[in-house]
Amino acid sequence: VVWRGSVSRLGLKPENGVEVVATGKISSYGERSSYQLIIDRLDYAGEGALLARIERLRLKLAAEGLFDAAGKRALPFLPDVIGVVTSAQGAVMHDIRTTIGRRFPRRLLVWPVAVQ
């Protein structure tokens, strides 16, 4: 059960087929042996929780004006620096340096990580 006054505090509108986590109190009615869950809090579960977090972040960033066209800069035609995330050892690093140096000589930043 969600009381009408509590709906606005829940922060989301429940829809059919959406998985949620409901938190609240259980009440019982002894004469009919019936129970009900009085919901105080409702959160998305699983994939819905992630999508809700993404949407909240998007709204926050939009409120800060980070998506406004006026604040955007044009991308440069060619990059000044190229970053590579790979193993520092092995033939792959030699191949990357050689290919970039031959085709597109630019400053190269390497972040070494363990790779399989």
C-alpha positions in Angstrom: 0.0 0.0 0.0 1.3 3.4 -0.9 -0.8 6.2 0.7 -1.6 9.2 -1.5 0.4 11.6 0.7 3.5 9.3 0.4 3.6 9.1 -3.4 5.3 12.4 -3.9 8.0 11.5 -1.4 8.9 8.2 -3.2 10.7 10.0 -6.0 9.7 7.6 -8.7 6.5 6.5 -10.4 6.0 2.7 -10.2 5.2 1.1 -13.6 4.1 -2.4 -14.6 7.1 -4.7 -15.2 9.7 -2.5 -13.4 11.6 -4.3 -10.6 11.7 -2.3 -7.3 12.9 -2.6 -3.7 10.1 -1.6 -1.3 10.8 -0.6 2.3 8.2 0.0 4.9 6.1 -1.4 7.7 3.9 -4.5 7.9 0.5 -4.0 9.4 -2.0 -6.6 10.2 -5.8 -6.7 10.6 -6.6 -9.4 13.1 -10.3 -9.8 12.3 -9.6 -10.9 8.7 -6.1 -12.2 9.2 -4.8 -9.9 6.5 -1.5 -8.2 6.2 -0.3 -5.3 4.2 3.0 -3.6 3.5 2.8 0.2 4.0 5.6 1.5 1.7 7.8 4.3 3.0 10.5 4.1 0.4 10.7 2.7 -3.2 13.9 2.3 -5.2 14.6 0.8 -8.6 16.3 -2.6 -8.4 18.8 -4.1 -10.8 19.2 -2.4 -14.1 16.5 0.2 -13.2 18.6 1.4 -10.3 21.6 2.1 -12.6 19.4 3.9 -15.1 17.9 6.0 -12.3 21.4 7.0 -11.1 22.4 7.9 -14.6 19.2 10.0 -15.1 19.8 11.8 -11.7 23.4 12.6 -12.8 22.2 13.8 -16.2 19.7 16.2 -14.6 22.3 17.5 -12.1 24.9 18.1 -14.9 22.2 19.8 -17.1 21.3 22.1 -14.2 24.9 23.1 -14.0 24.8 24.0 -17.7 27.3 21.4 -18.8 25.2 20.4 -21.8 24.6 23.9 -23.1 25.7 24.5 -26.6 27.2 27.9 -25.6 29.8 26.2 -23.4 30.9 23.6 -25.9 34.2 24.0 -27.8 34.9 22.6 -31.2 37.1 19.6 -31.4 40.5 20.1 -33.0 41.0 18.7 -36.4 44.0 16.7 -35.2 45.0 15.8 -31.7 48.2 17.1 -30.1 48.7 14.1 -27.8 47.7 10.5 -28.2 47.1 8.3 -25.1 47.5 4.5 -25.1 46.4 2.2 -22.4 48.3 -1.1 -22.8 51.1 -3.3 -21.5 54.5 -1.4 -21.3 56.4 -4.5 -22.4 56.1 -6.7 -25.4 55.9 -6.2 -29.1 52.6 -4.3 -29.0 54.3 -1.1 -27.6 57.0 -1.2 -30.3 54.3 -1.6 -33.0 52.2 1.3 -31.6 55.2 3.6 -31.4 56.4 2.7 -34.9 53.0 3.0 -36.5 52.1 6.3 -34.8 55.6 7.7 -35.5 55.3 6.8 -39.2 51.8 7.8 -39.9 51.0 10.5 -37.5 54.0 11.8 -35.4 52.5 13.2 -32.2 53.4 13.1 -28.5 52.4 9.7 -27.1 51.3 9.1 -23.5 51.4 5.5 -22.3 49.5 4.2 -19.3 50.9 0.8 -18.5 48.3 -1.8 -17.3 48.3 -5.6 -17.0 46.8 -7.2 -20.0 46.0 -10.8 -20.8 
